[in-house]
Amino acid sequence: MININQQLVENYRQPVENSYQYKQQFDRGQNLTIQAFEDINLSVDEILGG
């Protein structure tokens, strides 16, 4: 999920009832990978623009 207001990307995996077992936040200056495409590396700056 892209959180424009807080300028970060949130990653939620493994849903369980009303929550997720895995939650992670990425701030500007950080990089992330997509679980299905681990060879692709994205920067939060690229996603948010800037």
Summary of the structure (lengths in Angstrom):
residues: 50
radius of gyration: 11.7
end to end distance: 17.8
largest distance: 36.4
contacts: 103
relative contact order: 0.24
helix: 10%
strand: 62%
